[in-house]
Amino acid sequence: MNLFIEILFYFLLGIAVCYTLLILAFDISWFSIKTFATTNKTVNTKVSVILPIRNESENIIQCLKKISSQNYPSDLFEIIVVDDSSTDNTVLLVNNFISINHSIKISLLELSKFNTRSKKQAITQAMHISKGDIIITTDADCTMSPDWIRSLVEYYETYKPAMIVGPVCFNNEINIFQKMQSLEFLSLIGSGAASVCLGIPAMCNGANLVYEKEAFINVGGFDTNNKYVSGDDIFLMHKIKKSLKGKIAFIKNYNALVQTKPQPTLSSFVNQRKRWVSKSSGYSDISTILTALIVLLNNLFIVFSLIISFFYPAFLQLFFLLFASKFIIDFPILMGTSAFVKKKKIMYFYIPLQIIYPVYIVVIGIIGLFGKFEWKGRIHGAYETRK
């Protein structure tokens, strides 16, 4: 090999070493997280569950039923539904539900009346009327156990973090495509949990997120990130991490789990992932940027080393080394998270996912930063100004 190719060879190898060490740290971190056991003790924390919605007529009633039937004192929690200009009958369904359910305080806000839109604005408007000491956010396509709020609050009252990252998984997967989505999603949840426990929180999900109202106000909410369509969860996590060091936690408790739906089609899946990636250009947290960069480069170089091996056969050996190291180091955390959410059988799809994943992550990583995407009937760019 000439000097340039030799340098390239060892650079790719160095990225693989960085990736292996990173995921090894995540593996160890995940298994070091102690399961939190609830005790059904007396609780006294006031909770506001904020539910931003848009065109959720198929899901909203089931979600409201799940939240309304929580094993938590009804005088200590409220539900605030915020509709972002739905074009179906979602608002009618919510109003009907409110009219026949009087045991739980449920409020409905309509963003169209505030001449604004977006999930961040929905949460911000709800915050103005919320009475809770802590805020819990979730989505309309989610379901949860009757002890969901109680487990989160017991954890909060025990450790008093400013933010709790809750576990999320997919449910009711009906085909191979959705099962592979589910396994890939668990890799994000497991890595996010591990990063939190390492003190370098890199990921969280607004479908199951808890934070102190006071912390939200003190860090300025979403005031510096409103131009990004996505990111109500991770941008806030970064701000809390910066202002309140060591005050972010992950709860490892099955009752705290929120279940949501996988995407039904390839098109909707790509749009969802493009929306998630679109916010990454706004990251300023160094550990999150480095984590994302190492993961992206490692997958990119797996693909690249295979292609370049047709011209320089020595790279074929490097390809197998990169692929094998990723295959081995990714397994423990996925096995651990799938066991935690009681979906061990989903690991049957580990091998095909590992084959597809490098190409998928590279393509989505690129088009998510520059391409447009459709979500809830709206076309978005990577970011846009909000009024």
C-alpha distance (Angstrom), angle and dihedral (degrees) to the residues before:
residue distance angle dihedral
M1 . . .
N2 3.80 . .
L3 3.80 118.8 .
F4 3.83 96.3 -95.8
I5 3.79 93.4 50.6
E6 3.80 90.7 46.2
I7 3.82 91.1 52.0
L8 3.81 89.8 47.6
F9 3.79 90.4 49.8
Y10 3.78 93.7 54.4
F11 3.81 92.9 41.7
L12 3.80 90.1 57.3
L13 3.77 89.2 46.6
G14 3.81 90.1 51.5
I15 3.81 91.8 53.5
A16 3.80 89.0 51.2
V17 3.80 90.2 53.1
C18 3.82 90.7 50.0
Y19 3.82 90.5 49.9
T20 3.79 92.4 48.1
L21 3.80 92.6 50.5
L22 3.82 91.6 46.4
I23 3.80 95.2 50.9
L24 3.80 91.2 41.5
A25 3.79 87.5 57.4
F26 3.81 89.1 49.5
D27 3.82 91.1 49.1
I28 3.79 92.2 52.3
S29 3.79 92.3 43.1
W30 3.81 94.2 51.5
F31 3.79 93.8 52.3
S32 3.81 91.3 45.1
I33 3.83 92.3 59.3
K34 3.79 108.6 104.5
T35 3.78 117.9 -134.4
F36 3.78 109.6 -112.4
A37 3.81 113.0 -130.4
T38 3.79 118.6 -152.9
T39 3.80 119.7 -141.6
N40 3.81 102.6 -166.0
K41 3.79 87.6 -119.7
T42 3.79 124.8 165.1
V43 3.79 110.1 -78.0
N44 3.78 128.8 -162.4
T45 3.80 106.7 179.3
K46 3.81 118.0 119.4
V47 3.81 112.2 -132.5
S48 3.79 133.4 -160.7
V49 3.80 114.7 -163.1
I50 3.81 108.1 -157.3
L51 3.78 116.4 -158.6
P52 3.83 115.5 -173.6
I53 3.81 111.1 -164.8
R54 3.78 142.8 179.2
N55 3.81 125.0 175.8
E56 3.79 94.6 -14.7
S57 3.80 101.4 143.4
E58 3.81 91.1 131.7
N59 3.79 94.7 53.9
I60 3.79 112.3 22.8
I61 3.81 100.8 86.0
Q62 3.79 94.9 49.9
C63 3.80 90.1 48.1
L64 3.82 93.2 49.0
K65 3.79 90.4 48.9
K66 3.80 91.1 52.5
I67 3.80 93.3 49.3
S68 3.82 94.5 42.3
S69 3.81 92.2 53.3
Q70 3.79 95.7 55.7
N71 3.79 121.1 141.0
Y72 3.79 90.8 -119.0
P73 3.82 131.4 106.0
S74 3.81 106.9 -84.8
D75 3.80 91.7 -141.6
L76 3.80 90.4 59.1
F77 3.79 100.9 55.4
E78 3.77 140.9 48.7
I79 3.78 136.0 -173.8
I80 3.80 120.2 -134.2
V81 3.80 114.0 -168.0
V82 3.80 115.1 -165.5
D83 3.79 117.1 -166.5
D84 3.81 117.7 -153.6
S85 3.82 100.5 -153.2
S86 3.81 97.8 -64.7
T87 3.79 114.5 -160.7
D88 3.80 95.5 -159.1
N89 3.83 128.8 61.4
T90 3.82 95.6 -78.9
V91 3.83 93.6 118.5
L92 3.81 91.8 50.1
L93 3.80 90.9 51.5
V94 3.81 92.3 49.4
N95 3.80 92.7 48.8
N96 3.80 90.7 49.3
F97 3.79 90.6 50.0
I98 3.81 91.4 50.2
S99 3.81 91.7 49.4
I100 3.81 93.4 58.3
N101 3.82 99.1 37.1
H102 3.77 113.7 71.0
S103 3.81 101.9 152.9
I104 3.82 93.0 77.4
K105 3.79 126.5 47.9
I106 3.81 107.6 -118.3
S107 3.80 123.7 176.0
L108 3.80 128.8 -171.1
L109 3.79 122.8 -152.7
E110 3.80 122.8 -175.0
L111 3.80 114.2 -151.0
S112 3.80 92.0 -156.5
K113 3.81 87.7 70.6
F114 3.82 89.3 58.0
N115 3.83 92.4 50.0
T116 3.79 91.0 -121.8
R117 3.79 141.3 96.0
S118 3.84 144.4 -169.2
K119 3.78 132.9 87.3
K120 3.79 93.0 -92.4
Q121 3.81 91.0 55.6
A122 3.79 90.1 46.4
I123 3.81 91.3 56.5
T124 3.81 91.9 43.1
Q125 3.82 92.8 52.6
A126 3.80 90.9 47.2
M127 3.79 89.6 50.5
H128 3.82 89.9 61.1
I129 3.81 92.5 63.6
S130 3.81 99.9 29.9
K131 3.79 118.1 120.1
G132 3.80 98.1 -169.0
D133 3.78 127.4 109.9
I134 3.79 88.2 -144.3
I135 3.78 129.4 35.6
I136 3.80 123.5 -141.4
T137 3.79 118.1 -167.3
T138 3.78 126.3 -163.7
D139 3.81 139.6 153.2
A140 3.79 132.9 -107.1
D141 3.81 94.1 -116.0
C142 3.80 91.2 58.7
T143 3.79 132.5 101.5
M144 3.78 128.5 -167.1
S145 3.79 142.6 -177.5
P146 3.84 121.3 -92.2
D147 3.82 88.4 -108.2
W148 3.80 95.3 52.9
I149 3.81 97.7 108.7
R150 3.80 93.4 37.4
S151 3.80 93.8 53.9
L152 3.81 91.5 48.9
V153 3.80 92.9 47.6
E154 3.80 94.3 45.9
Y155 3.79 88.3 53.0
Y156 3.78 90.9 47.9
E157 3.80 93.7 49.1
T158 3.80 90.6 48.0
Y159 3.82 99.0 49.5
K160 3.84 105.6 13.3
P161 3.81 98.6 -143.0
A162 3.80 118.7 174.2
M163 3.81 90.0 -131.2
I164 3.80 133.8 21.3
V165 3.79 119.7 -160.3
G166 3.79 108.1 -148.7
P167 3.83 126.9 -154.7
V168 3.82 120.5 -104.4
C169 3.79 131.4 -173.3
F170 3.79 139.3 168.5
N171 3.79 122.5 -104.3
N172 3.80 138.6 -168.0
E173 3.79 93.9 31.6
I174 3.81 105.4 179.8
N175 3.81 105.2 -177.7
I176 3.80 142.3 26.8
F177 3.79 92.8 -94.3
Q178 3.81 92.5 56.2
K179 3.79 93.1 43.4
M180 3.78 90.8 54.0
Q181 3.83 88.5 48.7
S182 3.78 88.1 52.9
L183 3.79 93.6 52.1
E184 3.81 92.7 46.2
F185 3.80 89.8 49.3
L186 3.80 90.8 52.7
S187 3.80 88.8 57.0
L188 3.82 88.2 59.4
I189 3.80 93.3 46.9
G190 3.80 93.2 47.2
S191 3.80 93.6 46.3
G192 3.78 90.9 46.6
A193 3.80 92.0 51.3
A194 3.80 91.7 47.0
S195 3.80 92.5 49.0
V196 3.80 90.6 51.8
C197 3.78 91.5 52.6
L198 3.81 91.0 47.7
G199 3.81 89.1 56.7
I200 3.80 93.4 -112.2
P201 3.85 102.0 95.7
A202 3.80 107.8 -164.2
M203 3.81 105.6 162.9
C204 3.78 142.1 27.8
N205 3.79 136.6 156.4
G206 3.80 127.2 -125.5
A207 3.81 89.4 -146.0
N208 3.81 87.5 78.2
L209 3.77 112.9 16.8
V210 3.80 131.0 136.9
Y211 3.78 128.3 -167.7
E212 3.75 140.0 159.0
K213 3.78 113.9 -98.6
E214 3.79 88.4 -137.1
A215 3.82 91.1 54.4
F216 3.81 90.9 50.7
I217 3.79 90.9 52.5
N218 3.81 94.9 43.2
V219 3.81 94.0 54.1
G220 3.80 92.5 45.8
G221 3.79 98.2 -108.6
F222 3.80 111.7 -118.4
D223 3.81 96.5 -26.6
T224 3.82 95.4 124.7
N225 3.82 98.7 40.7
N226 3.80 105.4 45.3
K227 3.80 94.0 114.4
Y228 3.80 90.4 70.0
V229 3.80 116.5 83.5
S230 3.80 92.9 -149.0
G231 3.78 132.4 35.3
D232 3.79 107.0 77.1
D233 3.79 86.6 138.9
I234 3.80 108.7 38.9
F235 3.82 98.3 38.2
L236 3.80 89.4 54.1
M237 3.80 90.3 47.1
H238 3.80 90.5 53.2
K239 3.81 91.7 50.8
I240 3.80 92.6 49.0
K241 3.81 90.3 46.5
K242 3.80 90.7 53.2
S243 3.81 96.5 44.8
L244 3.81 100.7 33.9
K245 3.78 107.5 34.3
G246 3.79 115.8 -157.5
K247 3.81 93.5 10.6
I248 3.81 99.0 110.2
A249 3.81 119.4 91.6
F250 3.80 140.8 174.9
I251 3.80 120.9 -135.6
K252 3.79 115.2 -141.5
N253 3.77 101.2 -163.8
Y254 3.80 126.1 121.9
N255 3.81 93.0 -141.7
A256 3.81 88.5 57.2
L257 3.81 90.0 58.9
V258 3.80 120.3 116.4
Q259 3.80 118.5 -156.5
T260 3.78 123.0 -152.0
K261 3.79 138.2 174.0
P262 3.81 127.4 -89.0
Q263 3.79 117.4 -129.6
P264 3.81 112.8 -86.9
T265 3.81 98.3 -144.1
L266 3.79 139.1 31.3
S267 3.80 90.2 -115.8
S268 3.82 94.0 54.5
F269 3.82 90.3 44.5
V270 3.81 92.5 53.3
N271 3.81 91.0 47.2
Q272 3.80 90.9 50.9
R273 3.79 93.3 49.7
K274 3.82 92.3 44.9
R275 3.80 88.1 53.2
W276 3.81 91.0 51.3
V277 3.80 93.1 47.8
S278 3.83 93.7 45.0
K279 3.80 92.7 76.4
S280 3.81 94.8 54.3
S281 3.82 92.7 86.0
G282 3.80 86.6 66.9
Y283 3.81 95.9 56.1
S284 3.78 116.1 120.7
D285 3.81 97.6 168.1
I286 3.80 106.9 108.7
S287 3.81 97.9 -151.6
T288 3.82 91.7 51.0
I289 3.81 92.1 47.9
L290 3.81 92.2 49.1
T291 3.81 92.3 46.7
A292 3.80 92.5 50.4
L293 3.80 91.7 44.4
I294 3.80 94.5 50.7
V295 3.81 91.8 48.5
L296 3.81 93.0 46.9
L297 3.81 94.7 45.6
N298 3.79 93.8 46.8
N299 3.80 91.4 53.7
L300 3.79 91.9 42.1
F301 3.79 91.4 52.6
I302 3.79 92.7 48.9
V303 3.80 87.9 59.7
F304 3.81 92.9 39.4
S305 3.81 94.7 49.7
L306 3.80 90.5 52.9
I307 3.81 92.1 50.9
I308 3.80 95.9 44.9
S309 3.82 91.1 47.4
F310 3.82 87.8 75.8
F311 3.80 87.1 66.3
Y312 3.80 100.1 30.3
P313 3.83 109.4 30.5
A314 3.81 92.1 -163.9
F315 3.83 87.9 73.9
L316 3.80 91.4 63.3
Q317 3.78 88.6 72.0
L318 3.80 88.9 49.8
F319 3.82 90.7 50.1
F320 3.80 91.7 55.4
L321 3.80 90.3 46.1
L322 3.84 92.8 50.6
F323 3.79 93.0 45.3
A324 3.81 94.8 45.1
S325 3.80 93.9 48.0
K326 3.80 91.0 50.4
F327 3.80 91.4 45.7
I328 3.81 92.1 53.1
I329 3.81 100.1 39.7
D330 3.83 95.2 46.4
F331 3.79 93.9 53.6
P332 3.84 102.9 75.2
I333 3.81 98.5 54.6
L334 3.81 92.4 44.6
M335 3.78 90.6 48.8
G336 3.79 89.7 49.0
T337 3.80 96.4 48.0
S338 3.81 93.9 44.4
A339 3.80 89.3 52.1
F340 3.81 91.2 48.1
V341 3.83 92.7 54.3
K342 3.83 90.4 41.7
K343 3.80 95.7 -114.4
K344 3.81 102.8 117.6
K345 3.81 92.9 144.0
I346 3.78 90.2 64.7
M347 3.82 87.1 74.6
Y348 3.80 87.1 77.9
F349 3.81 84.7 82.6
Y350 3.79 94.4 53.8
I351 3.81 96.2 101.5
P352 3.84 97.6 49.3
L353 3.80 89.9 44.5
Q354 3.79 91.4 53.3
I355 3.80 90.2 51.9
I356 3.81 94.4 49.4
Y357 3.79 99.7 35.7
P358 3.84 101.9 77.7
V359 3.81 92.7 55.5
Y360 3.80 92.8 41.2
I361 3.81 96.0 50.6
V362 3.80 93.4 47.8
V363 3.81 94.1 49.2
I364 3.81 94.4 44.9
G365 3.80 91.4 44.0
I366 3.80 91.3 56.8
I367 3.81 101.9 39.9
G368 3.80 91.8 41.5
L369 3.80 90.9 62.9
F370 3.78 96.8 47.6
G371 3.79 110.6 17.7
K372 3.78 132.1 82.4
F373 3.78 123.1 -114.9
E374 3.79 138.1 -163.2
W375 3.78 120.5 -128.9
K376 3.81 129.4 169.3
G377 3.78 91.2 -13.5
R378 3.82 95.4 -49.8
I379 3.79 130.1 108.3
H380 3.80 114.0 -136.9
G381 3.78 137.7 -178.9
A382 3.77 122.3 -143.7
Y383 3.77 87.8 -79.8
E384 3.76 138.7 -6.3
T385 3.78 136.0 -175.1
R386 3.79 116.8 -95.2
K387 3.79 123.9 -151.3
